[in-house]
Amino acid sequence: MIETSLLFLALSLILFFGFFSDVVFRKTSIPDILFLILLGFVLGPNVLGAIDSAWVETYAPLFTTFTLLFLLYDGAFNIDLASFAKGLTKSLRITLLYFILSAAVIAGIMHLFGFSITLSVFTGFMLGGVSSAFVIPLLNRLSIHGETYSVLTLESAMTDVLAIVFALGTLEVIKLRAFDLQSLISNLVSLFAVAGLVGICAGILWIVLVKKVFTEHESSMITVAYLLLVFVVTEYLNGNGAIAGLFLGLMLKNARRLTGIFSDITRKNPEPVKAVAVKKASANAVGARKAKNGKKDAATGEQPATPVTTPKEEFFYHQVSFILKTFFFVYIGSLINIYDTRAIVISVLIAVALMVIRVFSSFLLFSFRPFEKQWITSFFARGLAAAAIAQILLLEGIDDAATIANISYGVICFTIILSSLRVFTVKRHALKLQEEAAGASGEK
């Protein structure tokens, strides 16, 4: 059993390191994720051996699940409804395109190194998705918003689910030597549909509760409890709890707009557009303070359309995400096994292939502007879903499970490194293109 003082010391030093890495990122644009992985590698069994692999693996499934859930929930607070609706179709197209292409290339590389077709396909699906744990924190630090943010966030969320569903479906094929495509597709549709429905309904319920019950209290911690409850209910109904968390966050973020739309629809005596606009401006001037106190608008006699979450609450969510991200990438760095040279070689080849696919398929992003293409092609790192699936594979005792797990850990680390370097080189160029695009639209 690890001594309490040593554990607290380790946690303290990791958080300090994460804070200073974030400062370096802001000053130099070198992603802090690189430093966190390096720290995990040094603390891991390859160098100092300070991280007990057996102890970490016991709690890893719980930690990775909560990290995925909370990062998607927190990431939703940077998405507005207009960007979400506009980016949904594009996200679906990009998600399917890159997921299928990535899975096929990975499976091909694995088969070239002598792995069976089923194990190669399994690895392709396992590593086919972009990591939410990488994408969302980096997008926030780079201050990328609007449609690009929505597209990348939705892609990372959906590919996490695709990776889990198809990889575990292939794992069943390996174990039972039977394949049921209809069941696989049905399961996938169910995961998304149930998650979306539960997330939206939970969001509506929570908006009502915050406005009617929690009017005098900050609701940060109770909202986290509610998020966990939504996850449990969604998983019980055979949906994906993390996607439900994304929809819940989206509803809470856009509560002002949603309640405003609902008020307009339910108003008994429609007024001229100009009068409504004036009253809305007046309601906005009143501010969130009156809404929290339950006061009504003097002009309309109705509750003004105000946000459910305050800036203080959103800041709290961002801080929790920072802590989770810090420990997750240190954990990922500790998983690298430099003694399995075959796995290292394969993982490097796969990581480079994924970067090439992402960068040189930019011509397929024909509906995006040049600087948006630059950003989208920079994010291809693997993470949470792949690590979780690798742990499941080890528990199943499949042949070559240890080698495939080492390959997945290597791909996660190397894609994070390559994607971070790509983001670093693209940042200034993309920002320059963005400024030029803004200037051109201004002139028009």
C-alpha positions as a Markdown table, in Angstrom:
| # | Residue | x | y | z |
|---|---|---|---|---|
| 1 | Met | 0.0 | 0.0 | 0.0 |
| 2 | Ile | 1.4 | 3.4 | -1.0 |
| 3 | Glu | 2.0 | 5.7 | 2.0 |
| 4 | Thr | -0.3 | 8.6 | 2.2 |
| 5 | Ser | 2.4 | 11.2 | 2.5 |
| 6 | Leu | 4.3 | 9.9 | -0.6 |
| 7 | Leu | 1.0 | 9.8 | -2.6 |
| 8 | Phe | 0.1 | 13.4 | -1.7 |
| 9 | Leu | 3.6 | 14.5 | -2.5 |
| 10 | Ala | 3.4 | 12.9 | -5.9 |
| 11 | Leu | 0.0 | 14.4 | -6.6 |
| 12 | Ser | 1.3 | 17.8 | -5.6 |
| 13 | Leu | 4.4 | 17.7 | -7.8 |
| 14 | Ile | 2.4 | 16.5 | -10.8 |
| 15 | Leu | -0.1 | 19.4 | -10.4 |
| 16 | Phe | 2.7 | 21.9 | -10.0 |
| 17 | Phe | 4.4 | 20.5 | -13.1 |
| 18 | Gly | 1.1 | 20.7 | -15.0 |
| 19 | Phe | 0.6 | 24.3 | -14.0 |
| 20 | Phe | 4.1 | 25.3 | -15.1 |
| 21 | Ser | 3.7 | 23.3 | -18.4 |
| 22 | Asp | 0.6 | 25.3 | -19.1 |
| 23 | Val | 2.4 | 28.5 | -18.5 |
| 24 | Val | 5.1 | 27.4 | -20.9 |
| 25 | Phe | 2.4 | 26.6 | -23.5 |
| 26 | Arg | 0.9 | 30.1 | -23.2 |
| 27 | Lys | 4.3 | 31.7 | -23.6 |
| 28 | Thr | 5.9 | 29.6 | -26.3 |
| 29 | Ser | 3.0 | 27.7 | -27.9 |
| 30 | Ile | 4.7 | 24.4 | -27.2 |
| 31 | Pro | 1.8 | 22.1 | -26.0 |
| 32 | Asp | 1.9 | 21.2 | -22.3 |
| 33 | Ile | 0.8 | 17.7 | -23.2 |
| 34 | Leu | 4.4 | 16.9 | -24.4 |
| 35 | Phe | 5.8 | 17.8 | -21.0 |
| 36 | Leu | 3.2 | 15.8 | -19.2 |
| 37 | Ile | 3.9 | 12.7 | -21.3 |
| 38 | Leu | 7.6 | 13.1 | -20.7 |
| 39 | Leu | 7.0 | 13.4 | -16.9 |
| 40 | Gly | 4.9 | 10.2 | -17.0 |
| 41 | Phe | 7.7 | 8.4 | -18.9 |
| 42 | Val | 10.3 | 9.4 | -16.3 |
| 43 | Leu | 8.1 | 8.4 | -13.4 |
| 44 | Gly | 7.1 | 5.2 | -15.1 |
| 45 | Pro | 8.8 | 1.8 | -15.0 |
| 46 | Asn | 11.3 | 2.7 | -17.7 |
| 47 | Val | 13.2 | 5.3 | -15.6 |
| 48 | Leu | 12.4 | 5.9 | -11.9 |
| 49 | Gly | 9.7 | 3.3 | -11.4 |
| 50 | Ala | 7.8 | 5.7 | -9.1 |
| 51 | Ile | 4.5 | 4.8 | -10.6 |
| 52 | Asp | 3.2 | 1.3 | -9.6 |
| 53 | Ser | 1.7 | -0.1 | -12.8 |
| 54 | Ala | -0.4 | -2.6 | -10.9 |
| 55 | Trp | -1.9 | 0.0 | -8.6 |
| 56 | Val | -2.6 | 2.4 | -11.5 |
| 57 | Glu | -4.2 | -0.3 | -13.7 |
| 58 | Thr | -6.7 | -1.0 | -10.8 |
| 59 | Tyr | -8.2 | 2.5 | -11.0 |
| 60 | Ala | -7.4 | 3.3 | -14.7 |
| 61 | Pro | -10.9 | 2.2 | -16.1 |
| 62 | Leu | -12.7 | 4.4 | -13.5 |
| 63 | Phe | -10.3 | 7.3 | -14.1 |
| 64 | Thr | -10.4 | 7.2 | -18.0 |
| 65 | Thr | -14.2 | 6.9 | -18.0 |
| 66 | Phe | -14.7 | 9.9 | -15.7 |
| 67 | Thr | -12.1 | 11.9 | -17.7 |
| 68 | Leu | -13.9 | 11.3 | -21.0 |
| 69 | Leu | -17.3 | 12.2 | -19.5 |
| 70 | Phe | -16.1 | 15.4 | -17.9 |
| 71 | Leu | -14.0 | 16.6 | -20.8 |
| 72 | Leu | -16.9 | 16.2 | -23.2 |
| 73 | Tyr | -19.3 | 18.0 | -20.7 |
| 74 | Asp | -16.8 | 20.9 | -20.2 |
| 75 | Gly | -16.1 | 21.1 | -23.9 |
| 76 | Ala | -19.8 | 21.7 | -24.6 |
| 77 | Phe | -19.5 | 25.0 | -22.9 |
| 78 | Asn | -17.5 | 26.3 | -25.9 |
| 79 | Ile | -20.2 | 25.3 | -28.4 |
| 80 | Asp | -23.3 | 27.4 | -29.2 |
| 81 | Leu | -26.4 | 26.0 | -30.9 |
| 82 | Ala | -25.7 | 27.7 | -34.2 |
| 83 | Ser | -22.2 | 26.3 | -34.5 |
| 84 | Phe | -23.4 | 22.9 | -33.3 |
| 85 | Ala | -26.2 | 22.7 | -35.9 |
| 86 | Lys | -24.0 | 24.1 | -38.7 |
| 87 | Gly | -21.1 | 21.7 | -37.9 |
| 88 | Leu | -23.1 | 18.5 | -37.2 |
| 89 | Thr | -23.4 | 17.4 | -40.9 |
| 90 | Lys | -19.7 | 18.3 | -41.5 |
| 91 | Ser | -18.7 | 16.5 | -38.4 |
| 92 | Leu | -20.5 | 13.3 | -39.4 |
| 93 | Arg | -18.8 | 13.4 | -42.8 |
| 94 | Ile | -15.3 | 14.0 | -41.4 |
| 95 | Thr | -15.8 | 11.5 | -38.6 |
| 96 | Leu | -16.8 | 8.6 | -40.9 |
| 97 | Leu | -14.2 | 9.6 | -43.5 |
| 98 | Tyr | -11.2 | 9.7 | -41.2 |
| 99 | Phe | -12.3 | 6.8 | -39.0 |
| 100 | Ile | -12.8 | 4.3 | -41.9 |
| 101 | Leu | -9.6 | 5.5 | -43.6 |
| 102 | Ser | -7.5 | 5.4 | -40.4 |
| 103 | Ala | -8.8 | 2.0 | -39.4 |
| 104 | Ala | -8.1 | 0.5 | -42.8 |
| 105 | Val | -4.5 | 1.8 | -42.9 |
| 106 | Ile | -3.8 | 0.6 | -39.4 |
| 107 | Ala | -5.2 | -2.8 | -40.1 |
| 108 | Gly | -3.0 | -3.0 | -43.2 |
| 109 | Ile | 0.1 | -2.2 | -41.3 |
| 110 | Met | -0.7 | -4.7 | -38.6 |
| 111 | His | -1.3 | -7.4 | -41.1 |
| 112 | Leu | 2.0 | -6.7 | -42.9 |
| 113 | Phe | 3.7 | -7.4 | -39.6 |
| 114 | Gly | 2.1 | -10.9 | -39.4 |
| 115 | Phe | -0.9 | -10.3 | -37.2 |
| 116 | Ser | -4.2 | -12.1 | -38.1 |
| 117 | Ile | -6.9 | -10.4 | -40.1 |
| 118 | Thr | -9.3 | -10.2 | -37.1 |
| 119 | Leu | -6.6 | -8.8 | -34.7 |
| 120 | Ser | -5.5 | -6.3 | -37.4 |
| 121 | Val | -9.1 | -5.1 | -37.9 |
| 122 | Phe | -9.5 | -4.9 | -34.1 |
| 123 | Thr | -6.4 | -2.7 | -33.8 |
| 124 | Gly | -7.6 | -0.5 | -36.6 |
| 125 | Phe | -10.9 | 0.1 | -34.9 |
| 126 | Met | -9.3 | 0.6 | -31.5 |
| 127 | Leu | -6.9 | 3.3 | -32.8 |
| 128 | Gly | -9.3 | 4.8 | -35.4 |
| 129 | Gly | -10.6 | 7.6 | -33.4 |
| 130 | Val | -9.3 | 11.0 | -32.4 |
| 131 | Ser | -8.9 | 11.6 | -28.7 |
| 132 | Ser | -11.3 | 14.0 | -26.8 |
| 133 | Ala | -8.7 | 14.3 | -24.0 |
| 134 | Phe | -6.3 | 15.8 | -26.5 |
| 135 | Val | -8.5 | 17.8 | -28.7 |
| 136 | Ile | -10.7 | 19.7 | -26.2 |
| 137 | Pro | -8.1 | 21.0 | -23.8 |
| 138 | Leu | -5.8 | 22.1 | -26.7 |
| 139 | Leu | -8.7 | 23.8 | -28.5 |
| 140 | Asn | -9.5 | 25.7 | -25.3 |
| 141 | Arg | -5.9 | 26.9 | -24.9 |
| 142 | Leu | -5.7 | 27.9 | -28.6 |
| 143 | Ser | -8.9 | 29.9 | -28.3 |
| 144 | Ile | -10.5 | 28.2 | -31.3 |
| 145 | His | -14.2 | 28.7 | -31.4 |
| 146 | Gly | -17.2 | 28.6 | -33.7 |
| 147 | Glu | -17.7 | 25.9 | -36.3 |
| 148 | Thr | -14.1 | 24.6 | -36.3 |
| 149 | Tyr | -14.4 | 24.0 | -32.5 |
| 150 | Ser | -17.8 | 22.3 | -32.9 |
| 151 | Val | -16.6 | 20.0 | -35.8 |
| 152 | Leu | -13.4 | 18.9 | -33.9 |
| 153 | Thr | -15.2 | 18.4 | -30.6 |
| 154 | Leu | -18.0 | 16.4 | -32.2 |
| 155 | Glu | -15.6 | 14.3 | -34.2 |
| 156 | Ser | -13.5 | 13.4 | -31.2 |
| 157 | Ala | -16.7 | 12.5 | -29.2 |
| 158 | Met | -18.2 | 10.4 | -32.0 |
| 159 | Thr | -15.0 | 8.6 | -32.9 |
| 160 | Asp | -14.4 | 7.6 | -29.3 |
| 161 | Val | -17.8 | 5.9 | -29.4 |
| 162 | Leu | -17.1 | 4.4 | -32.9 |
| 163 | Ala | -13.8 | 3.0 | -31.7 |
| 164 | Ile | -15.3 | 1.4 | -28.6 |
| 165 | Val | -18.3 | -0.1 | -30.4 |
| 166 | Phe | -16.5 | -1.5 | -33.4 |
| 167 | Ala | -13.4 | -2.7 | -31.5 |
| 168 | Leu | -15.5 | -4.5 | -28.9 |
| 169 | Gly | -17.7 | -5.9 | -31.6 |
| 170 | Thr | -14.6 | -7.3 | -33.3 |
| 171 | Leu | -13.4 | -8.6 | -30.0 |
| 172 | Glu | -16.6 | -10.7 | -29.8 |
| 173 | Val | -15.8 | -12.0 | -33.3 |
| 174 | Ile | -12.4 | -13.1 | -32.1 |
| 175 | Lys | -13.8 | -14.8 | -29.0 |
| 176 | Leu | -16.9 | -16.4 | -30.6 |
| 177 | Arg | -15.8 | -16.6 | -34.2 |
| 178 | Ala | -19.1 | -15.2 | -35.3 |
| 179 | Phe | -20.1 | -11.9 | -36.9 |
| 180 | Asp | -23.4 | -10.1 | -36.7 |
| 181 | Leu | -23.3 | -6.8 | -38.7 |
| 182 | Gln | -26.9 | -6.0 | -38.0 |
| 183 | Ser | -26.5 | -6.2 | -34.3 |
| 184 | Leu | -23.3 | -4.1 | -34.4 |
| 185 | Ile | -25.1 | -1.3 | -36.4 |
| 186 | Ser | -28.2 | -1.5 | -34.1 |
| 187 | Asn | -26.0 | -1.2 | -31.1 |
| 188 | Leu | -24.2 | 1.8 | -32.5 |
| 189 | Val | -27.4 | 3.7 | -33.4 |
| 190 | Ser | -28.8 | 2.9 | -30.0 |
| 191 | Leu | -25.8 | 4.3 | -28.2 |
| 192 | Phe | -26.1 | 7.7 | -30.0 |
| 193 | Ala | -29.9 | 7.9 | -30.0 |
| 194 | Val | -30.4 | 7.1 | -26.4 |
| 195 | Ala | -27.5 | 9.3 | -25.3 |
| 196 | Gly | -28.9 | 12.3 | -27.3 |
| 197 | Leu | -32.4 | 11.8 | -25.9 |
| 198 | Val | -31.3 | 11.4 | -22.3 |
| 199 | Gly | -28.9 | 14.3 | -22.5 |
| 200 | Ile | -31.5 | 16.7 | -24.0 |
| 201 | Cys | -34.2 | 15.7 | -21.5 |
| 202 | Ala | -31.8 | 15.9 | -18.6 |
| 203 | Gly | -30.7 | 19.3 | -19.8 |
| 204 | Ile | -34.3 | 20.6 | -19.9 |
| 205 | Leu | -35.1 | 19.2 | -16.5 |
| 206 | Trp | -31.9 | 20.8 | -15.0 |
| 207 | Ile | -32.7 | 24.2 | -16.5 |
| 208 | Val | -36.1 | 24.1 | -14.8 |
| 209 | Leu | -34.6 | 23.0 | -11.5 |
| 210 | Val | -31.9 | 25.6 | -11.5 |
| 211 | Lys | -34.4 | 28.4 | -12.3 |
| 212 | Lys | -37.1 | 27.2 | -9.8 |
| 213 | Val | -35.2 | 25.5 | -7.0 |
| 214 | Phe | -31.6 | 26.5 | -6.9 |
| 215 | Thr | -32.2 | 30.2 | -7.5 |
| 216 | Glu | -30.3 | 31.3 | -4.4 |
| 217 | His | -27.4 | 28.8 | -4.6 |
| 218 | Glu | -24.4 | 28.1 | -6.7 |
| 219 | Ser | -24.9 | 24.7 | -8.3 |
| 220 | Ser | -21.4 | 23.6 | -9.4 |
| 221 | Met | -21.0 | 20.5 | -7.3 |
| 222 | Ile | -24.6 | 19.4 | -7.5 |
| 223 | Thr | -24.4 | 19.7 | -11.2 |
| 224 | Val | -21.4 | 17.4 | -11.2 |
| 225 | Ala | -23.5 | 14.9 | -9.2 |
| 226 | Tyr | -26.3 | 15.3 | -11.7 |
| 227 | Leu | -23.8 | 14.7 | -14.6 |
| 228 | Leu | -22.8 | 11.4 | -12.9 |
| 229 | Leu | -26.5 | 10.5 | -12.5 |
| 230 | Val | -27.1 | 11.2 | -16.2 |
| 231 | Phe | -24.2 | 9.0 | -17.1 |
| 232 | Val | -25.5 | 6.1 | -15.0 |
| 233 | Val | -29.1 | 6.4 | -16.4 |
| 234 | Thr | -27.8 | 6.5 | -20.0 |
| 235 | Glu | -25.6 | 3.5 | -19.6 |
| 236 | Tyr | -28.4 | 1.6 | -17.9 |
| 237 | Leu | -30.6 | 2.4 | -21.0 |
| 238 | Asn | -27.8 | 1.0 | -23.3 |
| 239 | Gly | -26.7 | 4.5 | -24.4 |
| 240 | Asn | -23.3 | 6.2 | -24.3 |
| 241 | Gly | -23.0 | 8.2 | -21.0 |
| 242 | Ala | -20.2 | 10.4 | -22.3 |
| 243 | Ile | -22.2 | 11.5 | -25.3 |
| 244 | Ala | -25.2 | 12.2 | -23.0 |
| 245 | Gly | -22.8 | 14.4 | -21.0 |
| 246 | Leu | -21.9 | 16.4 | -24.1 |
| 247 | Phe | -25.6 | 17.0 | -24.9 |
| 248 | Leu | -26.3 | 18.0 | -21.2 |
| 249 | Gly | -23.5 | 20.5 | -21.3 |
| 250 | Leu | -24.7 | 21.8 | -24.7 |
| 251 | Met | -28.2 | 22.4 | -23.2 |
| 252 | Leu | -26.9 | 24.2 | -20.1 |
| 253 | Lys | -24.5 | 26.4 | -22.2 |
| 254 | Asn | -27.4 | 27.5 | -24.4 |
| 255 | Ala | -30.0 | 27.8 | -21.7 |
| 256 | Arg | -30.4 | 31.6 | -22.4 |
| 257 | Arg | -31.2 | 31.0 | -26.0 |
| 258 | Leu | -33.4 | 28.0 | -25.4 |
| 259 | Thr | -35.5 | 29.7 | -22.7 |
| 260 | Gly | -35.8 | 32.8 | -24.9 |
| 261 | Ile | -37.0 | 30.7 | -27.8 |
| 262 | Phe | -39.5 | 28.9 | -25.6 |
| 263 | Ser | -40.8 | 32.2 | -24.2 |
| 264 | Asp | -41.3 | 33.6 | -27.7 |
| 265 | Ile | -43.2 | 30.5 | -28.7 |
| 266 | Thr | -45.5 | 30.4 | -25.6 |
| 267 | Arg | -46.2 | 34.1 | -25.5 |
| 268 | Lys | -50.0 | 34.5 | -25.8 |
| 269 | Asn | -50.0 | 38.0 | -27.4 |
| 270 | Pro | -47.4 | 38.2 | -30.1 |
| 271 | Glu | -45.8 | 41.7 | -30.4 |
| 272 | Pro | -44.2 | 43.4 | -33.3 |
| 273 | Val | -40.6 | 42.3 | -34.0 |
| 274 | Lys | -39.2 | 45.7 | -33.1 |
| 275 | Ala | -41.0 | 45.8 | -29.7 |
| 276 | Val | -39.8 | 42.3 | -28.9 |
| 277 | Ala | -36.2 | 43.2 | -29.8 |
| 278 | Val | -36.3 | 46.2 | -27.5 |
| 279 | Lys | -37.7 | 44.1 | -24.6 |
| 280 | Lys | -35.1 | 41.5 | -25.1 |
| 281 | Ala | -32.3 | 44.1 | -25.0 |
| 282 | Ser | -33.9 | 45.4 | -21.8 |
| 283 | Ala | -33.9 | 41.9 | -20.3 |
| 284 | Asn | -30.3 | 41.4 | -21.2 |
| 285 | Ala | -29.4 | 44.7 | -19.5 |
| 286 | Val | -31.1 | 43.4 | -16.3 |
| 287 | Gly | -28.5 | 40.6 | -16.2 |
| 288 | Ala | -28.1 | 37.3 | -14.5 |
| 289 | Arg | -28.5 | 38.7 | -11.0 |
| 290 | Lys | -32.3 | 39.2 | -11.3 |
| 291 | Ala | -32.7 | 35.7 | -12.8 |
| 292 | Lys | -30.9 | 34.2 | -9.9 |
| 293 | Asn | -33.1 | 36.0 | -7.5 |
| 294 | Gly | -36.2 | 34.9 | -9.3 |
| 295 | Lys | -37.2 | 38.5 | -10.3 |
| 296 | Lys | -39.3 | 39.2 | -13.4 |
| 297 | Asp | -38.8 | 41.6 | -16.2 |
| 298 | Ala | -40.8 | 44.8 | -15.5 |
| 299 | Ala | -41.6 | 45.3 | -19.2 |
| 300 | Thr | -42.9 | 41.8 | -19.9 |
| 301 | Gly | -43.8 | 40.5 | -16.5 |
| 302 | Glu | -41.8 | 37.4 | -17.4 |
| 303 | Gln | -38.6 | 35.7 | -16.2 |
| 304 | Pro | -35.8 | 37.1 | -18.4 |
| 305 | Ala | -33.9 | 34.6 | -20.6 |
| 306 | Thr | -30.6 | 34.1 | -18.7 |
| 307 | Pro | -27.9 | 31.5 | -18.5 |
| 308 | Val | -28.2 | 28.6 | -16.1 |
| 309 | Thr | -24.4 | 28.4 | -15.4 |
| 310 | Thr | -22.4 | 31.4 | -14.2 |
| 311 | Pro | -18.9 | 32.3 | -15.3 |
| 312 | Lys | -17.7 | 31.2 | -11.8 |
| 313 | Glu | -19.2 | 27.7 | -12.4 |
| 314 | Glu | -17.7 | 27.4 | -15.9 |
| 315 | Phe | -14.3 | 28.4 | -14.5 |
| 316 | Phe | -14.7 | 25.6 | -11.9 |
| 317 | Tyr | -15.4 | 23.1 | -14.7 |
| 318 | His | -12.4 | 24.2 | -16.6 |
| 319 | Gln | -10.2 | 23.7 | -13.5 |
| 320 | Val | -11.5 | 20.2 | -13.0 |
| 321 | Ser | -10.7 | 19.5 | -16.7 |
| 322 | Phe | -7.2 | 20.8 | -16.2 |
| 323 | Ile | -6.6 | 18.4 | -13.3 |
| 324 | Leu | -8.0 | 15.4 | -15.2 |
| 325 | Lys | -6.0 | 16.2 | -18.3 |
| 326 | Thr | -2.8 | 16.6 | -16.3 |
| 327 | Phe | -3.1 | 13.2 | -14.6 |
| 328 | Phe | -4.3 | 11.5 | -17.8 |
| 329 | Phe | -1.3 | 12.4 | -19.9 |
| 330 | Val | 1.1 | 11.6 | -17.1 |
| 331 | Tyr | -0.6 | 8.2 | -16.9 |
| 332 | Ile | -0.3 | 7.7 | -20.7 |
| 333 | Gly | 3.5 | 8.6 | -20.6 |
| 334 | Ser | 4.0 | 5.9 | -17.9 |
| 335 | Leu | 2.5 | 3.2 | -20.2 |
| 336 | Ile | 5.3 | 3.3 | -22.8 |
| 337 | Asn | 7.3 | 0.1 | -22.9 |
| 338 | Ile | 10.6 | 0.8 | -24.6 |
| 339 | Tyr | 11.8 | -2.8 | -24.2 |
| 340 | Asp | 9.2 | -4.1 | -26.7 |
| 341 | Thr | 11.1 | -2.9 | -29.8 |
| 342 | Arg | 8.7 | -4.6 | -32.3 |
| 343 | Ala | 5.7 | -2.7 | -30.7 |
| 344 | Ile | 7.7 | 0.5 | -30.8 |
| 345 | Val | 8.5 | 0.2 | -34.5 |
| 346 | Ile | 4.9 | -0.6 | -35.4 |
| 347 | Ser | 3.5 | 2.2 | -33.3 |
| 348 | Val | 5.9 | 4.7 | -34.9 |
| 349 | Leu | 4.8 | 3.6 | -38.4 |
| 350 | Ile | 1.2 | 3.8 | -37.5 |
| 351 | Ala | 1.6 | 7.3 | -35.9 |
| 352 | Val | 3.4 | 8.6 | -39.0 |
| 353 | Ala | 0.7 | 7.0 | -41.3 |
| 354 | Leu | -2.1 | 8.7 | -39.3 |
| 355 | Met | -0.4 | 12.1 | -39.6 |
| 356 | Val | 0.1 | 11.6 | -43.4 |
| 357 | Ile | -3.5 | 10.6 | -43.8 |
| 358 | Arg | -4.7 | 13.7 | -41.9 |
| 359 | Val | -2.5 | 16.2 | -43.6 |
| 360 | Phe | -2.6 | 15.0 | -47.2 |
| 361 | Ser | -6.4 | 14.5 | -47.2 |
| 362 | Ser | -7.0 | 18.2 | -46.6 |
| 363 | Phe | -8.4 | 18.5 | -50.2 |
| 364 | Leu | -11.4 | 16.5 | -49.0 |
| 365 | Leu | -12.3 | 19.4 | -46.6 |
| 366 | Phe | -13.6 | 21.4 | -49.6 |
| 367 | Ser | -16.2 | 23.3 | -47.6 |
| 368 | Phe | -13.7 | 24.7 | -45.1 |
| 369 | Arg | -11.6 | 27.9 | -45.4 |
| 370 | Pro | -7.8 | 27.5 | -45.6 |
| 371 | Phe | -7.1 | 28.3 | -41.9 |
| 372 | Glu | -9.9 | 25.9 | -40.8 |
| 373 | Lys | -8.3 | 23.1 | -42.8 |
| 374 | Gln | -5.0 | 23.8 | -41.1 |
| 375 | Trp | -6.5 | 23.4 | -37.7 |
| 376 | Ile | -8.6 | 20.3 | -38.6 |
| 377 | Thr | -5.6 | 18.5 | -40.1 |
| 378 | Ser | -3.5 | 19.2 | -37.0 |
| 379 | Phe | -5.6 | 17.1 | -34.6 |
| 380 | Phe | -5.1 | 13.4 | -35.0 |
| 381 | Ala | -3.8 | 12.2 | -31.6 |
| 382 | Arg | -5.2 | 9.0 | -30.1 |
| 383 | Gly | -6.0 | 8.7 | -26.4 |
| 384 | Leu | -8.8 | 7.7 | -23.9 |
| 385 | Ala | -10.8 | 5.2 | -25.9 |
| 386 | Ala | -7.7 | 3.3 | -27.2 |
| 387 | Ala | -6.2 | 3.1 | -23.7 |
| 388 | Ala | -9.5 | 1.8 | -22.2 |
| 389 | Ile | -9.9 | -0.8 | -25.0 |
| 390 | Ala | -6.3 | -2.0 | -24.6 |
| 391 | Gln | -7.0 | -2.7 | -20.9 |
| 392 | Ile | -10.1 | -4.7 | -21.8 |
| 393 | Leu | -8.1 | -6.7 | -24.3 |
| 394 | Leu | -5.6 | -7.6 | -21.6 |
| 395 | Leu | -8.3 | -8.8 | -19.3 |
| 396 | Glu | -9.7 | -11.1 | -22.0 |
| 397 | Gly | -6.4 | -12.9 | -22.3 |
| 398 | Ile | -6.4 | -12.9 | -26.1 |
| 399 | Asp | -3.2 | -14.1 | -27.9 |
| 400 | Asp | -0.7 | -11.2 | -28.6 |
| 401 | Ala | -2.8 | -9.0 | -26.2 |
| 402 | Ala | 0.3 | -7.6 | -24.5 |
| 403 | Thr | 1.9 | -6.7 | -27.8 |
| 404 | Ile | -1.2 | -5.0 | -29.2 |
| 405 | Ala | -1.6 | -3.1 | -25.9 |
| 406 | Asn | 2.0 | -1.9 | -26.1 |
| 407 | Ile | 1.4 | -0.9 | -29.7 |
| 408 | Ser | -1.7 | 1.1 | -28.7 |
| 409 | Tyr | 0.2 | 2.9 | -25.9 |
| 410 | Gly | 3.0 | 3.7 | -28.3 |
| 411 | Val | 0.6 | 5.0 | -31.0 |
| 412 | Ile | -1.1 | 7.2 | -28.3 |
| 413 | Cys | 2.1 | 8.7 | -27.2 |
| 414 | Phe | 3.6 | 9.2 | -30.7 |
| 415 | Thr | 0.5 | 10.6 | -32.2 |
| 416 | Ile | 0.2 | 13.1 | -29.3 |
| 417 | Ile | 3.8 | 14.1 | -29.9 |
| 418 | Leu | 3.4 | 14.5 | -33.7 |
| 419 | Ser | 0.0 | 16.2 | -33.4 |
| 420 | Ser | 1.4 | 18.6 | -30.8 |
| 421 | Leu | 4.3 | 19.5 | -33.0 |
| 422 | Arg | 2.0 | 19.9 | -36.0 |
| 423 | Val | -0.2 | 22.3 | -33.9 |
| 424 | Phe | 2.9 | 24.2 | -32.9 |
| 425 | Thr | 4.0 | 24.7 | -36.5 |
| 426 | Val | 0.6 | 25.5 | -37.8 |
| 427 | Lys | -0.5 | 27.9 | -35.1 |
| 428 | Arg | 1.1 | 31.1 | -36.4 |
| 429 | His | 0.4 | 30.3 | -40.1 |
| 430 | Ala | -3.2 | 29.4 | -39.4 |
| 431 | Leu | -3.7 | 32.6 | -37.4 |
| 432 | Lys | -2.2 | 34.6 | -40.2 |
| 433 | Leu | -4.6 | 33.0 | -42.7 |
| 434 | Gln | -7.5 | 33.6 | -40.3 |
| 435 | Glu | -6.6 | 37.3 | -40.0 |
| 436 | Glu | -6.4 | 37.6 | -43.8 |
| 437 | Ala | -9.8 | 35.9 | -44.2 |
| 438 | Ala | -11.3 | 38.3 | -41.6 |
| 439 | Gly | -9.8 | 41.3 | -43.5 |
| 440 | Ala | -11.1 | 40.1 | -46.8 |
| 441 | Ser | -14.6 | 39.7 | -45.4 |
| 442 | Gly | -14.4 | 43.1 | -43.8 |
| 443 | Glu | -13.5 | 44.7 | -47.1 |
| 444 | Lys | -16.5 | 43.1 | -48.8 |
